[in-house]
């Protein structure tokens, strides 16, 4: 919950957000829409704990998020940006990004890729989940890269999923299936 949140990048800059009150209940799915420069990304960065409000409070389950507990809050979030970073490694390693190769839970990789509408495609490739994606996913389409990013977030099994135009490269049918 955001309570009376204001934000500006510096004292010399104008307010980007002013008197924002927003409550999101567990299990809810919300969208943030507005014009370019309207503060959408700033609002999302505040919720993810990447920025600190100039005034007002940000609370999770009634607890104010502060510098002392911010990292704990961030561990509950999975973020899917519009542009996905991919390493020159396998599909499996990119989905379980940051996990040691011998620690990857292959069942979770499969389930995350299924939810991201990617498993059928991957299983049609000769090396399947061991397929190397190339530098920055050079061997993949834009939609395939985005679905790997979504699968990565789902693999993390976080409490909060933040999608930043994460389905912009998907066709309507695939986007609908991913969102379901």
N, C-alpha and C positions, 0 to 999 in steps of 0.2 A: 504494500500500500504506500502510495506517495501522498504526503500530507503537506499542502501549502508549499510545494517545491518551486524554488526559483533557481535558475542557473545562468551564469555568464562566465565566459572563458577568462576574463580578467576584469579588474575594477574599471578599466578604461573602455571596455567593450559594452555594448547594450545587452540587455537581458535576452537570452535565447529562449528561455522558458520562464513563465511567470505564473505563480499561484496555481500550480498543477496539483490536482487531487485525482487520484486514480486508485481504484481497488480492483484487484484481480484475484478471484477465488481459486483455490486449488481445483484443477481439472478444467478450468475455463480456457478457451482459445480466443484470443483477441487479435485484431489487426489494427495497425496504426497507419493512418493515411493522412496525407496533407501535401501542400505544395513543396517544391524544392526550396530548401532553406528554412522550412517551417519548424525544425527542431526534432524531427522524427528520430534521426540517428542519435542525437544528443540524449533524448529520452531513453532510448534503448541502452545507450552506454551508461546512463545513471542506474538503470535497473540491473545491469550486469556488474555494477560496481567498478566500472572503469573510470567513472567520473564521480565527484562528490558534489552534492547540491550546495549552492551558495546560501540557500536558506531552506527551511522546512526539513522534513524527515522522510526517510525511506525505511519502511519496516517490513519484516518477513515474520509471519506468525506472531505479530505483536512485539517483536524484538527489533529495536533500531539498529540498522546496519552502520557500523562505525569502522574506523581504521583497524580496530582490534579484532573484529570478527568478519571483515570483508572477504578475506581469503577463504574462510569456511563457507560463506555464502556462494562464492564463485565455484566451489567444488560441486555445487548442485546444479550448475548451468551447463548446457551444451549449446554452442553457437554455430549456426551454419551461415557463413557469409555468402555474398553473391559470387565472389571469386574464391574458389577453393584452392588451398595449397596442397599439392600432391608431390610426394617424393618419388624418385626414380626407383621404385620398389614394386612389390606385388600388390594386387588388389587387396589381398588379405591384410598386408602390412599397412596399407593406406586406410583401410576401414578401422583397424585397431591401432591407429596412429599413436605413437608414444609408448606402446606396450612392447616389451622384449619379444622377439620372434618366438621363443620357446614358451612364452606365457600367454600367447593368444588363445582365446576361447573360440574355437572354430564353430561351435554351435551358435554362439552369439554373433559371429561374423555372418553366418548363413541367415540367421533370423533378421538381423539388421539389413542385409542386402535384399531379403525378401520384402520387408516393409518398405524399402526405398525403391521397389519395383526394378531391381537390378539382378536378382538371382537367376532368372530365366536366361538373360543375356550372357551372364558370366558362365553359366553351366553349359552354354553352347560353344564356348571357346575351348581349344584343346588343352590348355594348361589351367583352365578354370580360375580358381581363386589365387593360383600362383602366377597368373599372367602379369608380366611387368608392364607398368603403365607408361614408362618413359618420363623424361624430364618434364616436370609440371604437367604430367598427363598427356604428353604429346600424341600418344597413340589413341586417345579417346576423344569423343565428341563433347561439346559443351554440356549437353544434357547428361551424358554419362559421368562427367566430372562432378556435376551438381549432385547426382544421385549417390556418388561415393561420399561426398560431404554430408549428405543426409544420413547415409548408413553409418558414417563415423559418429555422428551425434547420437544416433539411436543405439549404437554399440556401447556408448558411454553410460546409457541407461540413467540419464540425469533426471532430476525432478522438474526442471524447467528447460524447455526447448525454445531457443530464439532463432527464428528464420528471417534472415535479412535478404529479401528477394531471392531466396534460395531455390525457387522453382521457376525463375524467369526464363531458363533455357529449355524448359520442358514443354511438350505439347499438352493441350488441355486434358486429354484422357489420362496421360501419365500423371499430371499434376493432381488431378482429382483422386486417383488411386493412392498416390503418396500421402495426400492429406487425410484420406480415410484411414 
